[in-house]
Amino acid sequence: MESVEEIRIPIEIEKRIEEISAEMGESKNKIIIEALIEYLEEYADYEEALSRYQDKNDKLITPEELRDSLGI
């Protein structure tokens, strides 16, 4: 089931969404939903990284150690 949520979008952002919509041949609704999904996925990645960083039992390694462990 879908819900409806009203939001206020600054005119500059609305114009950019309209431009992208026209360029891609997609609805403004689809562009906005895809942007929100991308944001939520990125935020989840941020939360996971922060959690691992703050976890004293999760060993941090340097980029060099990572390359060595991958053999590159």
C-alpha positions in Angstrom: 0.0 0.0 0.0 1.2 3.5 -0.8 0.8 6.6 1.3 0.7 10.2 0.1 3.0 12.8 1.7 3.0 16.4 0.8 6.3 18.3 0.9 7.5 21.7 -0.1 10.2 21.9 -2.7 12.2 25.0 -3.4 11.5 26.3 -6.9 15.2 25.8 -8.0 15.0 22.1 -7.1 11.6 21.7 -8.7 13.0 23.2 -11.9 15.9 20.8 -11.8 13.6 17.8 -11.3 11.5 18.9 -14.2 14.6 19.2 -16.4 15.8 15.7 -15.4 12.3 14.3 -15.9 12.2 15.7 -19.4 15.7 14.5 -20.2 15.0 11.0 -19.0 11.4 10.7 -20.1 10.4 9.7 -16.6 7.8 11.2 -14.3 8.8 13.7 -11.7 7.3 11.3 -9.1 9.7 8.5 -10.2 12.7 10.9 -10.2 11.9 12.0 -6.6 11.2 8.4 -5.4 14.5 7.2 -6.9 16.4 10.1 -5.3 14.8 9.3 -1.9 15.7 5.6 -2.2 19.3 6.5 -3.1 19.5 8.9 -0.1 18.1 6.3 2.3 20.6 3.6 1.0 23.5 6.0 1.4 22.3 6.9 4.9 22.1 3.3 5.9 25.7 2.8 4.6 26.7 5.8 6.7 25.1 4.4 9.8 26.8 1.0 9.3 30.2 2.7 8.8 29.7 4.8 11.9 28.6 1.8 14.0 31.7 -0.1 12.9 34.0 2.9 13.6 32.6 3.2 17.1 32.8 -0.5 17.8 36.0 -1.1 19.8 35.9 -4.8 18.9 35.9 -4.1 15.1 39.5 -3.8 14.1 40.3 -0.8 11.8 42.9 -1.4 9.1 44.8 1.0 6.9 44.3 1.1 3.2 47.7 -0.5 2.8 46.6 -3.4 5.0 43.5 -3.8 3.0 45.4 -3.9 -0.3 47.8 -6.5 1.1 44.9 -8.7 2.4 43.4 -8.5 -1.1 46.7 -9.2 -2.8 46.7 -6.0 -4.9 
